Structures are given as structure tokens and as C-alpha cells.
Amino acid sequence: MNSTFIRRVKLSGDFDDSVYPFSIPAVKQIESVSLDSSVTFFVGENGTGKSTLVEALAVAAGFNAEGGTKNYNFSTENTTSSLADHLTLIRGAKREKSGYFLRAESFYTTANYAESGTWPGPILFEGKHIHEQSHGEAFLSIVRTFRPGLFIFDEPESALSPQRLLSLMSVVHSLARQGSQFIIATHSPILLAYPEATIYELAQSGMAKTEYDDIEHVRMTKDFLSSPGTYLRKLFLE
């Protein structure tokens, strides 16, 4: 078993489980979620609670809700759910000295904050301003500056080509070998193939640990790539 920064998460306090986000089936099963792997994935259809869960984990761990390091302090619009207020993180013996919450949804506003001059000067990543790079280049340039620590990603694949996803996996692997912990919500069959990761699949029935080849996203992608015409004919005839 790895010595991770966050070992487990549980719900605490009083809440109404008929009200969002506590009504989400996966949220009701949070206390069975172990985070003792260097890389943990949450995968599932839209609306099953992936982003809600990783956002709450990030906020409970001390990160800004819209992304960045624990030193980022800004808010454009408060859409954060109350779930973070009811999460207790069961931590390991060691504490992270570095970390980042990288979320696709608010990446642009996070980049603006880094460039805003709130700091002594704009933050450069690999010697470049974020807005001088493409979305995918900026994602990777930020990740490549990471030192070992705690990293929470929400759908990083949204900005990355398949080739760049492989580059991201290489960086994740290097940092994981140095003692980092990653918690990632994703739809990407490429990212999900990361070896020895723990994978939780979220569905309307709840959340359960699963294996790569049993993930619905992976099975469907394989089926589509093996016979795209079959899918397209069915879609266009309906």
C-alpha cells in the first residue's frame, strides 16, 4: 500500500440526502472510497458526480475552487456545492509541500489570475506566458513545472490531443514515482490505461471500483473504433 497524502474521504455533519449534491448516488457512497493509490481515477457519464466530487475534494484539501495552487485566491462566480463542507479527509503521515487543482472548466480564469499582476509579476510557465500558448500547450507547460505533491485534475483531456495525453501520462508517472498523489476525473480511455491506478466508475446506481477493460467508456470506444460504420448507420437511421 502506498503512503498517500489523502488515504480516504468520508461524509460528516448533518445534511439532507434528498438534496443536491447529497442526492447523487455516488456521493452517498463516499465513505467506501479509498485513495491509497498514487493515481486514482473517477470515470462515468455526465451527471454522475465526477466533477462535483473532485471539486469538493480539492476545496477540502485547501485549494481554490476554480483551480490553481493553495495560494490562488480569487473567485469569478461562486458555483461551488456545499459538499466540501461535509467532507473529512483521512490523511496519511506525510504532508504535501506542493500541489495544484487543474480543472478544464475554469482554466481560462485561472490563467488570467496568474497573469493579472496580483503577484510581483505574471507567472511564467517554462519561460512563457500562459496566454502566449495554446490551451493544450498551457496545460502541459503548467504540469511540467510541478514539484512532487498533491494534484487534483478535472477532465484534463479536454485540452489535449492523444499525443499530448501520452505526454501528460509521462509527467504523471515521473511525479508519482517521486511520491506524488493524483486524483483525476476523466472520460479518456488513454488516461485510464495508466498502470496500477485505482479506478472508480460512477453511475446512477452509485460508485464502484472497477478494472480498465470493464469501463463502459473503454468498451464503447473499442467497439466504435473497430466498426464506426455500424454506429453511424444506427445513429443516422434513428
Secondary structure, 3 states (H helix, E strand, C coil): CCCCCEEEEEECCCCCCCCCCCCCCCHHHHHHCECCCCEEEEEECCCCCHHHHHHHHHHHCCCCCCCECCCCCCCCCCCCCHHHHHEEEEECCCCCCCEEEEECCCHHHHHHHHHCCCCCCCCCECCECHHHCCHHHHHHHHHCCCCCCEEEEECHHHHCCHHHHHHHHHHHHHHHHCCCEEEEECCCHHHHCCCCCEEEEEECCEEEEECHHHCHHHHHHHHHHHCHHHHHHHHHHC
